[in-house]
């Protein structure tokens, strides 16, 4: 059987292995990549990818917001820490991969918005399309006869459509109308506002800063770089932009649940009472509570945490004060059993480091250990383990103030030392008590146990612009969802007996389940202006 294909068909030439296709080349490949990047599908995919990429930042402590939490996380998870550091998970929002998604989304949105804006502007200036020849094929088609001449019917049709918000154009004895451009306008506003959010967040992160500070009751914090416990500046941060002010912690009020036994001792409210002083010397009282930050000097001070800061005084063998300061103890449980580290590098015959546990309401267990049964100071007890040796503070390297590396140190008071020598047991102090340090090194006194608060000082110059952009994005989204895009036509035909036959029809530009009702409503409004014959 002979082939039905022509002799010059590709299958008839076995010497050729395939079809020659044009090559894209460098320019063509770049154009193809740009079209794919600037498609709406890609923009939505990148937006979803950005949301997914932000998840690690909410699961793992971030250096920018909780540096102490990062240190603690690394200490508790040494196995997975190198992997997380390699992928920059502790700095998620400034990591290379998050920044790459962010920039690609930014470029994609620009590539989507610019041509769509140009096309929309051209559409706004364009005339409504000509009336189709066969209106009967369109949605909601209906015909009515009105007792008036053609010219009057056409004029009234234009009036009715304009009152309904349509742009109109006359083509012979018909009116072509169009409305719903606000839908596309809202869509563009949404995407432009989304760009505004991205730009604002980017600039805010570059020019803003955040810092953390622990303030003990009765002490003050000054908004200068050296007074922060930790500080995370933006890329474009300038120290001279720090607005001078001070915050003094006057008191911390904590309310605990006392009636509901199932939640006994749980905190129900935290309020820090502070006194602020501005550059001009003016003072005012203020409060900082959970989810109620204090606004001052272009910054917001958020209450992150609180605890106890025992005032511990160390004296040498001659009774001279070597060290006296309030030391913030970090809470370890809901009953505020707290851990603190005291380091005394100078003034004694040897350097000493102490690891202490504070029990706000101490109760002795059957094992001889202690625990706290309530977070308030009802029976406070401080226990201290004392070590001597080189604390590593003279090497110039940064040392974690909340950690004591006991490797290479000798315990002179504590469980291990007390096991062999009862006189070297763990030191125990109540407020106002003084105990001697082992080996005649001196003494230590627990003077008082004031409260401390941990504040997060945050400056973001883009907050207002982010809010404006977010409101515009929401408004644009609502507009694009609820305003239908429609075209409507009314054609008038002379019936020859002084009346006119009128056809009505519509066409939806997208989903519009109410289009048929809309056509019927226009027909009713128009025909109601005349005496209806049929």
C-alpha positions as CSV (number, residue, x, y, z in Angstrom):
1,X,0.0,0.0,0.0
2,X,1.4,3.3,-1.0
3,X,1.7,6.1,1.5
4,X,-1.0,8.8,1.3
5,X,1.5,11.5,2.3
6,X,3.3,13.7,-0.2
7,X,6.8,12.6,-1.3
8,X,8.4,15.7,0.4
9,X,6.8,15.0,3.8
10,X,9.4,14.6,6.6
11,X,8.4,11.0,7.2
12,X,9.2,10.3,3.6
13,X,12.8,11.4,4.0
14,X,14.4,8.9,6.4
15,X,17.8,10.6,6.0
16,X,16.5,13.5,8.2
17,X,16.3,12.7,11.9
18,X,14.0,15.5,13.0
19,X,12.3,18.8,12.4
20,X,14.4,21.9,12.3
21,X,13.2,24.3,15.0
22,X,14.2,27.9,15.3
23,X,16.7,28.7,18.1
24,X,15.8,31.2,20.8
25,X,19.3,32.5,21.2
26,X,20.4,34.7,24.1
27,X,17.9,37.5,23.5
28,X,15.0,35.2,22.9
29,X,15.9,33.2,26.1
30,X,16.0,36.3,28.2
31,X,12.7,37.5,26.7
32,X,11.1,34.1,27.5
33,X,12.5,34.2,31.1
34,X,11.2,37.8,31.6
35,X,7.7,36.9,30.4
36,X,7.6,33.9,32.7
37,X,8.8,36.0,35.7
38,X,6.4,38.8,35.1
39,X,3.3,36.6,34.7
40,X,0.6,36.8,37.3
41,X,0.9,33.1,37.9
42,X,4.6,33.5,38.8
43,X,3.8,36.5,41.1
44,X,1.2,34.4,43.0
45,X,3.6,31.5,43.3
46,X,6.4,33.7,44.6
47,X,4.0,35.3,47.1
48,X,3.0,31.8,48.4
49,X,6.7,30.8,48.5
50,X,7.5,34.0,50.5
51,X,4.9,33.1,53.1
52,X,6.3,29.5,53.3
53,X,9.8,30.9,53.6
54,X,8.8,33.0,56.6
55,X,7.6,30.0,58.6
56,X,11.1,29.1,60.0
57,X,11.4,32.7,61.3
58,X,8.3,32.0,63.5
59,X,9.5,28.6,64.7
60,X,13.1,29.4,65.6
61,X,14.4,32.4,67.6
62,X,15.8,35.2,65.5
63,X,18.9,37.2,66.2
64,X,17.1,40.4,65.2
65,X,14.3,40.0,67.8
66,X,15.5,37.5,70.5
67,X,19.3,37.1,70.6
68,X,19.2,35.5,74.1
69,X,16.7,33.0,72.8
70,X,19.0,32.1,70.0
71,X,21.9,31.5,72.5
72,X,19.6,29.3,74.6
73,X,18.3,27.4,71.5
74,X,21.8,26.7,70.4
75,X,22.8,25.4,73.8
76,X,19.8,23.1,74.0
77,X,20.1,21.8,70.4
78,X,23.8,21.5,69.6
79,X,23.1,18.7,67.0
80,X,20.9,20.7,64.6
81,X,22.5,24.1,65.2
82,X,25.2,23.8,62.5
83,X,22.5,22.9,59.9
84,X,20.4,25.9,60.9
85,X,23.3,28.2,60.8
86,X,24.3,27.0,57.3
87,X,20.9,27.8,56.0
88,X,20.8,31.1,57.9
89,X,17.6,30.1,59.8
90,X,18.5,32.2,62.8
91,X,18.5,35.2,60.4
92,X,15.6,34.1,58.2
93,X,14.4,37.5,57.1
94,X,17.8,38.7,56.0
95,X,19.1,35.4,54.6
96,X,20.2,35.0,51.0
97,X,17.3,32.7,50.1
98,X,14.6,34.8,51.7
99,X,16.0,38.0,50.1
100,X,16.1,36.3,46.7
101,X,12.4,35.4,46.9
102,X,11.6,38.9,48.1
103,X,13.5,40.5,45.2
104,X,12.1,38.2,42.6
105,X,8.6,38.9,43.9
106,X,9.3,42.6,43.8
107,X,10.5,42.4,40.1
108,X,7.6,40.1,39.1
109,X,5.0,42.5,40.5
110,X,6.6,45.5,38.7
111,X,6.7,43.5,35.5
112,X,3.0,42.7,36.0
113,X,1.8,46.1,37.0
114,X,3.4,48.4,34.4
115,X,2.0,46.8,31.2
116,X,-1.4,46.2,32.9
117,X,-1.5,49.8,33.9
118,X,-0.7,51.0,30.4
119,X,-3.3,48.7,28.9
120,X,-5.9,49.8,31.5
121,X,-5.3,53.5,30.7
122,X,-5.8,52.8,27.0
123,X,-9.0,50.9,27.8
124,X,-10.3,53.9,29.8
125,X,-9.8,56.1,26.8
126,X,-11.2,53.7,24.3
127,X,-14.8,53.8,23.0
128,X,-17.2,51.0,24.0
129,X,-17.3,48.4,21.2
130,X,-19.8,48.4,18.4
131,X,-23.2,46.7,18.9
132,X,-23.1,43.0,17.8
133,X,-25.2,42.1,14.9
134,X,-27.1,39.3,16.7
135,X,-28.0,40.3,20.3
136,X,-30.1,37.2,20.6
137,X,-27.0,35.2,21.3
138,X,-26.0,37.2,24.3
139,X,-26.9,36.9,28.0
140,X,-30.3,38.1,29.2
141,X,-31.6,39.0,25.7
142,X,-35.1,40.4,25.8
143,X,-37.3,42.4,23.4
144,X,-40.0,45.0,24.2
145,X,-42.2,47.3,22.1
146,X,-42.5,50.9,23.3
147,X,-44.9,53.6,22.1
148,X,-42.4,56.1,20.9
149,X,-40.3,57.0,17.9
150,X,-36.8,55.6,17.4
151,X,-34.9,58.8,18.2
152,X,-36.6,59.2,21.5
153,X,-36.1,55.6,22.5
154,X,-32.4,55.8,21.7
155,X,-32.0,59.0,23.7
156,X,-33.8,57.6,26.7
157,X,-31.7,54.4,26.4
158,X,-28.5,56.5,26.7
159,X,-29.9,58.3,29.7
160,X,-30.9,55.1,31.5
161,X,-27.5,53.6,31.0
162,X,-25.6,56.6,32.1
163,X,-27.7,56.8,35.2
164,X,-26.7,53.2,35.9
165,X,-23.0,54.2,35.7
166,X,-22.2,53.0,32.2
167,X,-20.0,54.8,29.6
168,X,-22.0,55.0,26.4
169,X,-21.5,55.3,22.7
170,X,-24.1,55.6,20.0
171,X,-23.8,53.4,16.9
172,X,-26.7,54.2,14.5
173,X,-29.9,53.4,16.3
174,X,-28.2,51.4,19.1
175,X,-26.4,52.3,22.3
176,X,-23.3,50.4,23.4
177,X,-22.4,50.8,27.1
178,X,-19.7,49.5,29.3
179,X,-19.0,49.7,33.1
180,X,-16.9,48.0,35.8
181,X,-13.5,49.6,35.0
182,X,-13.2,50.1,38.7
183,X,-12.7,46.3,39.0
184,X,-9.5,46.5,37.1
185,X,-8.6,49.7,38.8
186,X,-9.0,48.0,42.2
187,X,-6.9,45.1,41.0
188,X,-4.1,47.4,40.0
189,X,-4.4,49.4,43.2
190,X,-4.1,46.1,45.1
191,X,-0.9,45.1,43.3
192,X,0.6,48.6,43.5
193,X,-0.2,48.7,47.2
194,X,1.4,45.3,47.6
195,X,4.5,46.8,46.0
196,X,4.2,49.6,48.5
197,X,4.2,47.1,51.4
198,X,7.3,45.4,50.0
199,X,9.1,48.7,49.5
200,X,8.1,50.1,52.9
201,X,9.1,46.9,54.7
202,X,12.4,46.9,52.9
203,X,13.2,50.5,53.6
204,X,11.9,50.2,57.2
205,X,14.3,47.3,57.8
206,X,17.1,49.2,56.3
207,X,16.7,52.5,58.3
208,X,15.1,51.0,61.4
209,X,16.6,49.2,64.4
210,X,15.7,47.1,67.4
211,X,17.4,46.6,70.7
212,X,16.8,44.8,74.0
213,X,17.4,46.1,77.5
214,X,16.9,44.7,80.9
215,X,15.8,47.4,83.4
216,X,15.8,46.7,87.2
217,X,13.2,48.5,89.3
218,X,14.7,51.9,90.3
219,X,17.2,52.0,87.5
220,X,17.0,53.8,84.1
221,X,17.8,53.2,80.5
222,X,19.1,55.8,78.1
223,X,18.5,55.6,74.4
224,X,22.2,55.5,73.4
225,X,24.0,52.7,71.7
226,X,26.2,51.7,74.6
227,X,23.2,51.3,77.0
228,X,21.6,48.4,75.1
229,X,22.1,44.8,76.1
230,X,21.8,43.8,72.5
231,X,21.3,45.9,69.4
232,X,20.3,45.0,65.8
233,X,20.7,47.9,63.4
234,X,19.4,48.1,59.8
235,X,21.7,48.3,56.9
236,X,21.4,52.1,56.6
237,X,21.3,52.8,60.4
238,X,23.0,56.0,61.6
239,X,23.8,56.3,65.3
240,X,23.2,60.0,65.2
241,X,19.5,59.3,64.5
242,X,18.9,57.9,68.0
243,X,16.5,60.2,69.7
244,X,17.8,61.1,73.3
245,X,15.4,60.0,76.0
246,X,15.5,57.9,79.2
247,X,13.1,55.4,80.7
248,X,13.1,54.7,84.5
249,X,11.4,51.6,85.8
250,X,9.4,52.7,88.9
251,X,7.5,49.5,89.6
252,X,6.2,46.4,88.1
253,X,2.7,45.3,89.0
254,X,1.9,41.6,88.5
255,X,-1.5,40.1,89.2
256,X,-1.7,36.4,89.8
257,X,-4.7,34.0,89.7
258,X,-5.6,33.2,93.4
259,X,-9.2,31.9,93.2
260,X,-9.2,29.3,90.4
261,X,-7.2,26.4,91.7
262,X,-6.7,24.9,88.2
263,X,-4.8,28.0,87.2
264,X,-3.5,29.0,90.7
265,X,-0.4,31.2,90.5
266,X,-0.7,31.9,86.8
267,X,-0.1,35.6,85.9
268,X,-3.1,37.4,84.6
269,X,-1.6,40.9,84.0
270,X,1.8,42.6,83.8
271,X,2.1,46.4,84.0
272,X,5.4,48.3,84.2
273,X,5.1,51.8,85.5
274,X,7.8,54.0,84.1
275,X,9.0,57.7,84.1
276,X,10.2,59.0,80.8
277,X,12.5,62.0,80.2
278,X,12.8,63.6,76.8
279,X,15.6,65.7,75.2
280,X,14.2,69.0,76.6
281,X,14.0,67.6,80.1
282,X,10.3,67.2,80.3
283,X,9.2,64.2,82.3
284,X,6.0,62.1,82.2
285,X,4.6,58.9,83.6
286,X,3.7,56.0,81.4
287,X,2.8,52.3,81.5
288,X,4.1,49.4,79.4
289,X,1.9,46.3,79.3
290,X,1.5,43.2,77.2
291,X,0.4,44.3,73.7
292,X,0.4,47.9,74.9
293,X,3.8,49.4,74.0
294,X,5.1,52.7,75.1
295,X,5.7,55.2,72.3
296,X,8.5,57.6,72.9
297,X,11.1,59.4,70.7
298,X,10.0,57.7,67.5
299,X,10.3,54.2,69.0
300,X,8.0,51.7,70.6
301,X,9.0,49.9,73.8
302,X,7.4,46.5,74.1
303,X,7.3,44.5,77.3
304,X,8.9,41.1,76.5
305,X,9.4,39.5,79.9
306,X,10.1,40.0,83.5
307,X,11.7,38.3,86.5
308,X,13.7,38.9,89.6
309,X,17.1,40.6,89.9
310,X,18.6,39.9,93.4
311,X,21.0,42.6,94.6
312,X,24.1,40.7,95.6
313,X,27.0,42.3,97.5
314,X,30.4,40.6,97.6
315,X,33.0,41.6,100.2
316,X,36.6,40.6,100.6
317,X,38.2,39.1,103.7
318,X,38.6,42.7,105.1
319,X,35.0,43.5,104.7
320,X,35.5,45.9,101.8
321,X,32.8,45.8,99.0
322,X,34.2,44.2,95.9
323,X,31.0,43.9,93.9
324,X,27.4,45.1,94.5
325,X,24.8,44.9,91.8
326,X,21.4,43.7,90.8
327,X,21.8,40.5,88.7
328,X,18.9,39.5,86.4
329,X,17.9,35.8,87.0
330,X,16.3,34.1,84.0
331,X,12.9,32.3,84.8
332,X,13.1,28.6,84.3
333,X,9.4,27.7,84.9
334,X,6.0,29.1,85.4
335,X,6.7,29.5,89.2
336,X,9.6,31.8,88.3
337,X,12.3,29.5,89.6
338,X,15.2,31.5,88.2
339,X,18.8,30.9,87.2
340,X,21.4,33.5,87.5
341,X,25.2,33.8,87.0
342,X,27.5,36.1,89.1
343,X,31.1,36.6,88.1
344,X,33.6,38.4,90.3
345,X,36.9,38.7,88.3
346,X,38.7,41.3,90.6
347,X,39.0,42.2,94.2
348,X,39.3,38.8,95.8
349,X,42.4,36.5,96.1
350,X,40.9,34.4,93.3
351,X,38.4,34.9,90.5
352,X,35.0,33.4,91.5
353,X,31.9,32.5,89.5
354,X,28.6,31.6,91.1
355,X,25.6,29.8,89.7
356,X,22.5,30.6,91.6
357,X,18.9,29.5,91.8
358,X,16.2,31.8,93.2
359,X,13.0,30.2,94.5
360,X,10.4,33.0,95.1
361,X,8.3,30.7,97.3
362,X,10.7,28.0,98.4
363,X,9.5,24.6,99.5
364,X,11.8,21.7,100.3
365,X,11.1,18.4,98.6
366,X,11.5,14.9,100.1
367,X,14.8,14.6,98.2
368,X,16.2,17.6,99.9
369,X,16.0,19.7,96.8
370,X,14.0,22.9,96.5
371,X,11.2,24.1,94.3
372,X,9.0,27.2,94.0
373,X,5.3,26.7,94.6
374,X,4.3,30.3,93.7
375,X,5.8,33.0,91.4
376,X,5.4,35.8,94.0
377,X,8.0,36.5,96.7
378,X,6.3,34.8,99.7
379,X,9.3,32.7,101.0
380,X,12.3,33.7,98.9
381,X,15.4,31.6,99.0
382,X,18.7,32.0,97.0
383,X,21.1,29.0,96.6
384,X,24.6,29.5,95.2
385,X,27.3,27.1,93.9
386,X,30.7,28.8,93.9
387,X,33.6,28.1,91.6
388,X,37.1,29.5,91.5
389,X,39.5,29.7,88.6
390,X,40.1,31.6,85.4
391,X,36.7,32.9,84.1
392,X,38.1,33.8,80.7
393,X,37.2,37.5,81.1
394,X,40.8,38.7,80.5
395,X,41.1,37.3,77.0
396,X,39.1,40.0,75.3
397,X,36.6,37.6,73.7
398,X,32.9,38.1,74.1
399,X,31.5,36.0,77.0
400,X,27.8,35.1,77.6
401,X,26.8,36.8,80.8
402,X,24.0,34.2,81.4
403,X,26.3,31.2,81.2
404,X,29.1,29.9,83.4
405,X,31.5,27.5,81.7
406,X,32.7,25.4,84.7
407,X,35.2,23.4,82.7
408,X,38.6,24.1,84.3
409,X,37.0,25.6,87.4
410,X,37.1,24.2,90.9
411,X,33.9,24.0,92.9
412,X,34.4,25.3,96.5
413,X,30.7,25.4,97.5
414,X,28.0,23.2,96.1
415,X,26.7,19.7,95.8
416,X,29.9,18.1,94.6
417,X,32.1,20.0,97.0
418,X,29.7,19.4,99.9
419,X,29.6,15.7,99.3
420,X,33.2,15.4,100.6
421,X,33.1,18.4,103.0
422,X,29.9,19.4,104.7
423,X,31.3,22.9,105.3
424,X,31.4,23.4,101.5
425,X,27.7,22.8,100.9
426,X,25.6,25.0,98.7
427,X,25.2,28.5,100.1
428,X,21.7,29.5,101.0
429,X,20.5,33.0,101.6
430,X,17.3,34.8,102.4
431,X,16.9,38.6,101.9
432,X,19.1,40.5,104.3
433,X,21.3,37.5,105.1
434,X,25.1,37.3,104.8
435,X,27.2,34.1,104.5
436,X,30.9,33.6,104.4
437,X,32.6,32.4,101.2
438,X,34.7,29.2,101.6
439,X,38.5,29.4,102.1
440,X,38.2,32.8,103.8
441,X,37.7,34.6,100.5
442,X,35.2,37.0,102.0
443,X,31.4,37.1,102.3
444,X,28.3,37.5,100.2
445,X,25.1,39.3,101.1
446,X,21.6,39.1,99.6
447,X,20.4,42.7,100.1
448,X,17.0,42.6,98.3
449,X,15.1,41.1,95.4
450,X,13.7,43.7,93.1
451,X,11.9,43.0,89.8
452,X,13.2,43.5,86.4
453,X,11.6,43.9,83.0
454,X,12.9,43.1,79.5
455,X,12.1,45.8,77.0
456,X,12.3,45.5,73.2
457,X,13.0,49.0,71.8
458,X,11.8,49.0,68.2
459,X,12.1,51.8,65.6
460,X,10.4,51.4,62.2
461,X,10.0,54.5,60.1
462,X,7.9,52.7,57.6
463,X,5.0,51.8,59.9
464,X,2.7,54.5,58.6
465,X,3.4,53.7,55.0
466,X,2.9,50.0,55.5
467,X,-0.5,50.8,57.1
468,X,-1.5,53.0,54.2
469,X,-0.4,50.4,51.7
470,X,-2.2,47.7,53.5
471,X,-5.5,49.7,53.7
472,X,-5.2,50.5,49.9
473,X,-4.5,46.8,49.2
474,X,-7.6,45.7,51.1
475,X,-9.7,48.4,49.4
476,X,-8.4,47.4,46.0
477,X,-9.0,43.7,46.7
478,X,-12.6,44.3,47.8
479,X,-13.3,46.5,44.8
480,X,-11.9,43.9,42.4
481,X,-13.9,41.1,43.9
482,X,-17.3,42.8,44.2
483,X,-17.6,45.1,41.2
484,X,-18.6,43.3,38.0
485,X,-17.3,44.2,34.6
486,X,-20.2,44.4,32.1
487,X,-21.1,45.4,28.6
488,X,-24.7,46.3,27.8
489,X,-26.4,47.0,24.4
490,X,-29.8,48.5,23.5
491,X,-30.9,48.4,19.9
492,X,-34.0,50.3,18.7
493,X,-35.9,49.3,15.5
494,X,-38.8,51.3,14.0
495,X,-41.9,49.1,14.1
496,X,-43.6,51.3,11.4
497,X,-46.8,52.2,13.3
498,X,-45.3,54.9,15.6
499,X,-43.9,52.4,18.0
500,X,-40.4,50.9,18.3
501,X,-39.0,47.5,19.0
502,X,-36.2,47.5,21.6
503,X,-33.7,44.7,22.2
504,X,-31.6,44.5,25.4
505,X,-28.6,42.2,26.0
506,X,-25.5,42.0,28.0
507,X,-22.0,40.4,28.1
508,X,-20.0,39.7,31.3
509,X,-16.3,40.3,31.4
510,X,-15.5,37.6,33.9
511,X,-17.8,35.9,36.5
512,X,-21.1,37.8,36.8
513,X,-24.0,35.6,38.0
514,X,-26.3,38.7,38.2
515,X,-25.9,39.8,34.6
516,X,-29.4,38.4,33.5
517,X,-31.0,40.3,36.4
518,X,-29.0,43.4,35.4
519,X,-30.3,43.3,31.8
520,X,-33.9,42.8,33.0
521,X,-33.5,45.8,35.3
522,X,-32.2,48.1,32.5
523,X,-35.1,46.9,30.2
524,X,-37.6,47.7,33.0
525,X,-36.2,51.1,33.6
526,X,-36.1,52.0,29.9
527,X,-39.5,50.7,28.9
528,X,-41.1,52.2,32.0
529,X,-40.5,55.6,30.5
530,X,-43.0,54.8,27.7
531,X,-46.3,53.3,27.3
532,X,-45.6,49.6,26.8
533,X,-47.6,47.9,24.0
534,X,-46.3,44.4,24.3
